[in-house]
Amino acid sequence: MNIVYLLFFAAANFIIYSVLNKTGKISNKILWSSGCVFLLFVLLHIIPLNLNFLMAGEYFFPSIFFLAVPIVVYLWFNYFVINRVQRLKGIGEQSLRFAIGLFSFFFLKFIYIIVFAMQCMLIFKLIH
């Protein structure tokens, strides 16, 4: 069952990445159907059924929380970091683009690797 959760969180991270970065790889139909599957997963964990194949809530809900981290970082980066970097005076346009590109990699792309690694640790119960 761990593989199902691994695929679920990998797909959720990819969908969040695609929607936030406007890659055009996710259509509205796929977005709505994946949203329904996401809600179904959450409801299965909230409803007090004793289903042995479900992940324990102490591991599932922190993993769900980690899905919100890239969204918060995206909003923070776009509304605060970009504005601060663009206000810098005295540096060239090329240096400005390099700085934004470097910050963009660490805050908008590398964060997904970190979040997925944390989710994998929770899925395989490496964090107690």
C-alpha positions in Angstrom: 0.0 0.0 0.0 3.0 2.3 0.5 3.5 2.4 -3.3 -0.1 3.7 -3.7 0.6 6.5 -1.3 4.0 7.2 -2.9 2.3 7.5 -6.3 -0.5 9.6 -4.8 1.9 12.2 -3.3 4.1 12.2 -6.4 1.1 13.0 -8.5 -0.2 15.6 -6.1 3.2 17.3 -6.1 3.4 17.2 -9.9 -0.1 18.7 -10.2 0.7 21.5 -7.7 4.0 22.2 -9.6 2.2 22.2 -13.0 -0.6 24.5 -11.8 1.6 27.0 -10.0 4.3 27.2 -12.7 1.7 27.2 -15.5 3.3 24.4 -17.5 0.1 23.6 -19.4 0.4 19.9 -18.8 -2.6 19.6 -16.5 -6.1 20.3 -18.1 -9.1 21.4 -16.0 -10.6 17.9 -16.4 -7.5 16.3 -14.9 -7.3 18.9 -12.2 -10.9 18.3 -11.1 -10.7 14.5 -11.2 -7.4 14.6 -9.2 -9.1 17.0 -6.8 -11.9 14.5 -6.3 -9.5 11.6 -5.7 -7.6 13.8 -3.2 -10.8 14.5 -1.3 -11.7 10.8 -1.4 -8.3 9.9 0.1 -8.7 12.6 2.8 -12.3 11.5 3.6 -11.2 7.9 3.9 -8.7 8.9 6.6 -11.1 11.2 8.4 -14.1 8.9 8.6 -13.8 6.6 11.6 -13.6 3.3 9.7 -11.3 0.6 10.8 -9.6 -0.1 7.4 -6.3 -1.8 7.9 -4.9 -0.9 4.5 -5.0 2.9 5.2 -2.0 4.8 6.4 -2.1 5.9 10.0 -3.3 9.4 10.5 -0.2 10.4 12.3 1.7 9.9 9.1 -0.9 10.8 6.5 -1.9 14.2 7.7 1.6 15.6 8.1 2.2 14.4 4.5 -1.0 16.3 3.4 0.4 19.4 5.3 3.6 19.2 3.3 1.5 19.6 0.1 0.8 23.1 1.2 4.4 24.1 1.7 5.2 24.6 -2.0 2.1 26.8 -2.4 3.1 29.0 0.5 6.7 29.2 -0.8 5.4 30.1 -4.3 3.3 32.9 -2.9 6.1 34.2 -0.7 8.6 34.1 -3.5 6.4 35.8 -6.1 5.1 38.6 -3.8 8.0 39.3 -1.6 11.3 38.0 -3.1 10.7 39.1 -6.6 9.7 42.6 -5.5 12.7 42.9 -3.2 15.2 41.8 -5.9 13.7 44.0 -8.5 14.1 47.0 -6.2 17.9 46.5 -6.1 19.7 49.5 -7.6 23.1 49.4 -9.1 23.2 45.9 -10.5 22.9 45.1 -14.1 20.0 43.5 -15.8 21.9 40.3 -16.4 22.9 40.0 -12.8 19.3 40.6 -11.8 18.0 37.8 -14.1 20.7 35.5 -12.7 19.7 36.2 -9.1 16.0 35.7 -9.8 16.9 32.4 -11.7 19.0 31.2 -8.8 16.4 32.0 -6.2 13.7 30.6 -8.4 15.5 27.2 -8.7 16.0 26.9 -4.9 12.6 28.2 -3.8 10.3 27.1 -6.6 11.8 23.8 -7.9 14.1 22.3 -5.3 11.3 22.7 -2.6 9.3 20.0 -4.4 12.2 17.5 -4.0 12.5 18.4 -0.3 8.8 18.0 0.2 8.6 14.7 -1.6 11.5 13.4 0.3 9.8 14.3 3.6 6.6 12.6 2.4 8.5 9.5 1.5 10.1 9.4 4.9 6.6 9.6 6.4 5.2 7.0 4.1 7.9 4.5 4.9 7.8 5.5 8.6 11.4 6.7 8.8 10.3 9.7 10.9 8.6 8.9 14.2 
